[in-house]
Amino acid sequence: MKVYLTLIFLSLATLSQAQFNLNFYQMQGATPQNTNYNPAVFPKAKVFVSLPGISGIDLSVNNSFGMLDILTETGDSTLIDIDRFLADQKDGAYFNATASITDLMIGFRTGENGFVTLFVNERVDATYFYPLKLVNFIWDGNANYLGESYEIDDISYDFTHYREIGVGYGRTINLFGYNVDMGARLKLLTGLFHGSIADNINMSVYTDPDDYSVTVSMQGGVSRLAGIDAIEDENFAYLGFNQNTGFGVDLGAQVELTDRITVGFSAVDLGFISWKEYSETASFNGASFSIEGSSFDDIDQLATAIVDSVESLDIDTVAGSFNTTLNSKLFLNGSYRVTENGYAQATISNYFTQGRMRSAFGIGYTQNLGNWFAASATFSAASQRGLDMGLGLMLRGGFFQTYVAVDHIFGTMDIPEASGFNMKFGINFLFGKPPE
């Protein structure tokens, strides 16, 4: 069992927090996809078109610890030290994966000061909070807890796949003598799949001192599922439109304080989904099972015992609707124009998941050359991750535009220091020049 736990943690340790999007945000209106982070910006064109599969791929895989949290150096050797890792970990350790894929985006300017966007995006957001107390129990073995009740109350996860269809509008106005870019996007949401635990499951694990048998009792904990049975029923029409609907909004603004200083703010993914179709809830309150005396070091025997016990659980599962909120993001940005087309910037990013907030801060520089080139570099810092760097590049020739942005360069290049993976890339089609 310990061998399997070690391999799992080592594989996950190569990935870490990477969803703050600081570098891409500071590229402002370089690409149509920047409107996903601030609806007040529009690319340098009169019209743009983004097509499915090639135009907007945004992937992040994140973990709250790195490989060096597990490895330790002793003399000339590097050893795996799970005991030290478990002792150093704090509550809230998590694994997160997000994906945003453009199905279709169209935007066009309305006169000199306004613009409209239409878009369809696929969104996936999954967060799993590590049950470190459970891992610690399995790692140490039940022999250390004979005749005791071991409490586990940190089991939690959240997975959502949904589609957003929306329209956005932005406009530059003069407010109290300042030029202000304002934008908003309204989004109709269709929920496709969801799984989560609404309230943490509280598990009490008792080991009998005579025969080492384990009795697990659970209190609280409501599991919510939606969409899984649609696949089992081969109801593929469900993947188009269904009754799991919701509403979302993105808001953004930028204020030109002087001819050199600009400040901006955006709040995106504010909204909810009401799950009504193929949705169910399951209560674990009062559920219990027993595992006959066995050694946790015998993985085959333990796995068989757990599977048999879980299958015999009497869980109260009922069909019913429930609501979930989106994982929102907040950005605050300040920009100083150093040269005619060069900008020094500072950005704060906040990411919310299951009511918990993660923050990061970045400083960087963006250089533009007309409408055809933009490059950005950002140094960032975040809790549990330390310092890192992001790079972004946009090239345009005629109506053809391509872009790529990568966060956490240091972590990606140095495997022992690995701290995450985040990449955005795509091809867009832009037509015309913006008003002067």
C-alpha positions in Angstrom: 0.0 0.0 0.0 2.8 2.4 0.9 4.4 1.8 -2.5 1.2 2.8 -4.3 0.8 5.9 -2.2 4.3 7.0 -2.9 3.9 6.6 -6.7 0.6 8.6 -6.6 2.1 11.5 -4.7 5.3 11.6 -6.8 3.2 11.8 -10.0 1.0 14.5 -8.7 4.0 16.5 -7.3 5.2 17.4 -10.7 2.1 19.6 -11.1 1.3 22.7 -9.1 -0.8 25.9 -8.9 -1.1 27.4 -12.4 -4.5 28.9 -12.9 -3.9 32.5 -12.0 -3.4 33.7 -15.7 -1.4 36.8 -14.7 0.7 36.9 -17.9 -2.2 36.4 -20.3 -4.3 39.0 -18.5 -1.7 41.7 -18.9 -1.6 41.1 -22.6 -5.0 43.0 -22.6 -6.6 43.1 -26.0 -3.9 41.2 -27.9 -6.3 38.3 -28.8 -10.1 37.8 -28.8 -9.6 35.3 -25.9 -8.5 38.1 -23.7 -12.2 39.1 -23.4 -12.7 35.9 -21.4 -10.7 37.6 -18.6 -11.7 41.2 -19.1 -14.9 42.0 -21.2 -13.9 45.7 -21.4 -11.1 44.9 -23.9 -11.3 44.2 -27.7 -8.5 43.1 -30.0 -7.0 45.6 -32.5 -9.4 44.9 -35.3 -12.9 45.8 -36.6 -14.1 42.2 -36.7 -12.8 38.9 -35.4 -13.8 35.2 -35.8 -12.6 32.3 -33.7 -13.5 28.8 -34.9 -13.9 25.5 -33.0 -10.9 23.4 -32.1 -8.2 25.7 -33.4 -8.9 29.2 -31.9 -8.9 29.0 -28.2 -7.4 26.2 -26.1 -6.8 27.0 -22.4 -5.5 24.2 -20.2 -4.2 24.2 -16.6 -3.3 21.4 -14.2 -2.4 22.4 -10.7 -1.3 20.9 -7.4 -0.7 22.5 -4.1 2.7 20.8 -3.5 5.8 20.1 -5.6 8.2 17.2 -5.9 10.7 18.8 -3.5 8.1 18.6 -0.8 8.4 14.8 -1.0 12.1 14.4 -1.8 14.8 15.0 0.7 18.6 15.0 0.3 20.8 12.9 2.6 24.4 13.2 1.8 24.8 12.3 -1.9 21.4 10.6 -2.0 17.9 11.8 -2.7 15.3 10.0 -0.8 11.5 9.9 -0.7 10.2 11.1 2.6 6.4 10.7 2.8 6.5 11.1 6.6 8.0 14.6 6.3 5.6 15.5 3.5 2.6 14.6 5.6 4.0 16.4 8.6 4.5 19.6 6.6 1.2 19.6 4.7 -1.5 22.0 5.7 -5.3 21.7 5.5 -6.6 22.6 2.1 -4.0 20.8 0.0 -5.6 20.3 -3.4 -5.4 19.2 -7.0 -7.1 21.4 -9.7 -7.6 21.0 -13.4 -9.3 23.5 -15.7 -10.0 23.7 -19.4 -11.7 26.2 -21.6 -12.2 25.5 -25.3 -13.6 28.0 -27.8 -16.5 26.5 -29.8 -17.2 29.8 -31.6 -16.4 33.5 -31.0 -17.4 36.5 -33.1 -16.8 40.2 -32.4 -17.3 43.4 -34.2 -17.0 47.1 -33.5 -20.1 49.4 -33.5 -18.8 52.8 -34.4 -15.7 54.2 -32.8 -16.4 53.6 -29.2 -18.4 50.3 -28.9 -18.2 46.6 -29.7 -20.3 43.5 -29.5 -19.1 39.9 -28.9 -20.9 36.6 -29.4 -19.4 33.4 -28.0 -19.8 29.7 -27.2 -17.3 28.0 -24.9 -16.8 24.6 -23.3 -15.7 24.9 -19.6 -14.3 22.2 -17.2 -13.3 22.9 -13.7 -12.3 20.1 -11.2 -10.9 20.5 -7.7 -10.0 17.7 -5.3 -9.0 18.5 -1.8 -6.6 15.8 -0.5 -7.9 13.9 2.5 -4.6 14.1 4.3 -6.0 12.6 7.5 -7.1 9.5 5.6 -3.7 9.3 3.8 -1.9 9.6 7.1 -4.1 6.8 8.5 -3.3 4.5 5.6 0.4 5.4 5.6 0.9 4.8 9.3 -1.3 1.7 9.4 -4.1 0.9 11.8 -1.8 -0.7 14.3 -1.1 2.8 15.7 -4.7 3.4 16.6 -5.8 0.2 18.3 -8.9 0.7 20.4 -9.2 4.3 19.2 -11.5 6.2 16.9 -9.6 8.0 14.2 -11.5 11.1 12.9 -11.4 12.1 9.2 -13.2 15.3 8.2 -11.3 16.6 5.2 -12.9 14.7 2.2 -14.1 17.1 -0.5 -14.1 17.4 -4.3 -15.9 19.3 -7.0 -16.1 18.6 -10.8 -18.2 20.6 -13.3 -18.4 20.5 -17.1 -20.7 23.1 -18.6 -21.2 25.1 -21.8 -21.6 28.9 -21.9 -23.5 30.8 -24.7 -23.4 34.5 -24.4 -23.3 38.0 -25.7 -21.1 40.9 -24.6 -21.0 44.6 -25.1 -18.3 47.1 -24.3 -17.9 50.8 -24.8 -15.5 53.7 -24.1 -17.1 56.6 -22.3 -15.9 59.8 -20.7 -16.7 59.8 -17.0 -15.8 62.7 -14.8 -13.1 63.7 -17.3 -11.6 60.2 -17.6 -11.7 57.8 -20.5 -13.3 54.6 -19.1 -13.5 51.3 -21.0 -16.5 49.3 -19.7 -17.7 45.9 -20.7 -20.1 43.1 -19.6 -21.0 39.7 -20.9 -24.2 37.8 -20.1 -24.0 34.0 -20.3 -26.6 31.3 -20.6 -25.1 28.2 -19.0 -25.9 24.5 -19.8 -24.6 22.0 -17.2 -23.4 18.7 -18.6 -21.7 16.9 -15.8 -21.2 17.5 -12.1 -20.0 15.7 -9.0 -19.3 17.1 -5.6 -19.6 16.7 -1.9 -21.7 19.6 -0.6 -20.7 19.1 3.1 -17.5 17.3 4.1 -18.0 13.7 5.1 -17.0 13.0 8.7 -15.6 9.5 9.1 -14.8 7.8 12.3 -12.5 4.8 11.9 -12.3 2.4 14.9 -9.7 -0.4 15.0 -10.6 -3.3 17.3 -7.5 -4.1 19.5 -8.3 -7.9 19.5 -8.7 -8.8 15.8 -7.6 -5.6 14.0 -11.0 -5.3 12.3 -11.9 -1.8 11.2 -15.3 -0.2 11.5 -16.0 3.0 9.5 -18.9 5.2 10.5 -19.9 8.3 8.5 -21.8 11.4 9.6 -22.9 14.3 7.4 -21.7 14.5 3.8 -24.1 14.9 0.8 -22.8 13.8 -2.6 -24.3 15.5 -5.6 -24.1 14.0 -9.1 -25.6 15.0 -12.5 -25.2 13.8 -16.1 -23.5 10.4 -15.5 -26.7 8.4 -16.1 -27.3 10.2 -19.4 -24.2 8.4 -20.9 -25.3 5.1 -19.5 -28.7 5.6 -21.1 -27.0 6.6 -24.4 -29.0 9.9 -24.3 -26.5 11.9 -26.4 -29.1 14.6 -27.1 -28.5 15.5 -23.5 -25.0 16.7 -24.5 -26.6 19.4 -26.7 -29.3 21.0 -24.6 -30.9 19.9 -21.4 -32.7 21.2 -18.4 -29.6 21.9 -16.4 -29.5 25.6 -17.0 -28.0 28.6 -15.3 -26.8 32.2 -15.7 -23.5 33.9 -15.6 -22.0 37.4 -16.0 -18.5 38.8 -16.6 -17.7 42.4 -15.7 -14.7 44.6 -16.5 -13.5 48.2 -16.6 -10.4 50.1 -17.3 -9.7 53.8 -16.4 -7.1 56.0 -18.1 -6.0 58.1 -15.2 -3.3 59.9 -17.2 -1.8 59.5 -20.7 0.6 57.0 -19.1 -1.3 55.4 -16.2 -4.2 53.0 -16.5 -5.9 50.8 -13.9 -8.3 48.0 -14.6 -10.6 45.5 -12.8 -12.6 42.5 -13.8 -14.8 39.9 -12.2 -15.5 36.9 -14.3 -17.5 33.7 -14.0 -20.0 35.1 -11.6 -23.1 32.8 -11.8 -24.8 29.6 -11.0 -26.2 26.4 -12.5 -29.5 24.7 -11.5 -29.1 20.9 -12.0 -32.5 19.3 -12.7 -32.0 16.6 -15.3 -30.2 13.3 -14.5 -29.4 14.8 -11.1 -29.4 13.1 -7.7 -28.1 13.5 -4.2 -26.8 10.9 -1.9 -26.6 11.2 1.9 -23.8 9.3 3.8 -25.2 10.3 7.2 -25.4 7.2 9.4 -23.7 4.9 6.8 -21.1 2.4 8.0 -19.1 -0.6 7.0 -16.6 -3.0 8.5 -13.3 -4.5 7.2 -12.3 -7.8 8.8 -8.9 -7.9 10.5 -6.2 -7.6 7.9 -2.9 -5.8 7.4 -2.9 -2.6 5.4 0.3 -3.7 3.8 -1.5 -6.4 1.9 -3.0 -4.2 -0.9 -4.9 -7.0 -2.7 -6.6 -8.1 0.5 -7.4 -4.5 1.5 -8.7 -3.5 -1.9 -11.0 -6.5 -2.0 -12.3 -5.8 1.5 -13.0 -2.1 0.7 -14.8 -2.9 -2.5 -17.0 -5.5 -0.9 -17.7 -3.2 2.0 -18.6 -0.1 -0.1 -20.9 -2.2 -2.3 -22.8 -3.2 0.8 -23.3 0.4 1.9 -26.9 1.5 2.4 -26.7 5.0 1.0 -29.9 7.1 0.8 -29.9 8.3 -2.9 -32.7 10.3 -4.3 -33.4 12.1 -7.6 -33.6 15.9 -7.0 -32.4 19.3 -8.2 -29.6 21.3 -6.6 -27.7 24.5 -7.4 -24.0 25.1 -7.8 -22.0 28.4 -8.2 -19.2 29.0 -10.6 -15.6 29.3 -9.5 -15.1 33.0 -9.9 -12.0 35.0 -10.7 -11.0 38.6 -9.8 -8.3 40.6 -11.4 -6.9 44.0 -10.5 -4.3 45.6 -12.8 -2.2 48.7 -13.0 -0.3 49.7 -16.2 2.4 52.4 -16.8 3.3 53.3 -20.4 7.0 53.4 -20.5 7.4 53.9 -24.2 4.9 54.5 -27.0 4.0 50.8 -27.2 5.6 49.4 -24.1 3.9 48.9 -20.7 5.1 48.0 -17.3 2.3 46.3 -15.4 1.3 44.9 -12.0 -1.6 42.4 -11.6 -3.3 40.7 -8.7 -5.3 37.6 -9.4 -7.8 35.8 -7.0 -9.3 32.4 -7.8 -12.2 31.0 -5.9 -13.0 27.3 -5.6 -15.5 25.7 -3.1 -15.6 28.9 -1.1 -11.8 29.1 -0.8 -9.6 31.8 -2.3 -6.2 31.5 -3.8 -4.2 34.7 -4.7 -1.2 35.6 -6.7 0.7 38.8 -7.6 2.7 39.5 -10.8 4.8 42.3 -12.3 5.7 42.3 -16.0 6.2 44.1 -19.2 4.3 44.0 -22.5 5.6 45.3 -25.8 3.4 45.9 -28.8 4.5 46.6 -32.4 1.5 47.9 -34.3 -1.2 45.4 -34.8 1.0 42.5 -35.8 3.1 41.7 -32.7 2.7 41.6 -28.9 5.1 40.0 -26.4 4.7 39.8 -22.6 6.8 38.6 -19.7 5.6 38.3 -16.1 7.3 37.4 -12.8 4.8 36.1 -10.3 4.5 35.0 -6.7 1.8 32.9 -5.0 1.4 31.1 -1.7 2.7 27.5 -1.7 4.4 28.2 -5.1 7.0 30.9 -4.7 8.5 32.9 -7.7 7.9 31.9 -11.3 7.7 33.4 -14.8 5.2 33.5 -17.6 5.7 34.4 -21.3 3.2 35.3 -24.0 3.5 36.0 -27.8 1.0 37.1 -30.5 1.8 37.3 -34.2 -0.5 38.6 -36.9 -0.1 38.6 -40.7 -3.0 40.1 -42.6 -6.2 38.5 -41.2 -4.3 35.5 -39.7 -3.4 35.6 -36.0 -1.7 33.0 -33.8 -0.8 33.2 -30.2 0.7 31.2 -27.3 1.0 32.0 -23.6 2.7 29.8 -21.0 2.9 30.4 -17.2 5.4 28.9 -14.8 8.4 28.7 -17.1 10.8 27.9 -14.2 8.7 25.1 -12.9 8.2 23.5 -16.3 11.8 23.5 -17.2 13.2 22.2 -13.9 11.4 18.9 -13.0 12.6 18.8 -9.4 11.2 22.3 -9.0 8.1 21.5 -11.0 5.3 23.8 -10.0 2.7 23.6 -12.7 1.4 23.6 -16.2 -0.7 26.3 -17.9 -0.9 27.0 -21.6 -3.1 28.9 -23.9 -2.8 28.8 -27.7 -4.9 29.2 -30.8 -5.5 30.7 -34.2 -7.9 33.6 -34.8 -9.0 35.6 -37.9 -9.0 39.4 -37.5 -10.2 41.9 -40.1 -9.6 45.6 -40.4 -7.9 48.1 -38.2 -9.3 49.7 -35.1 -10.3 53.4 -35.1 -7.3 55.7 -34.4 
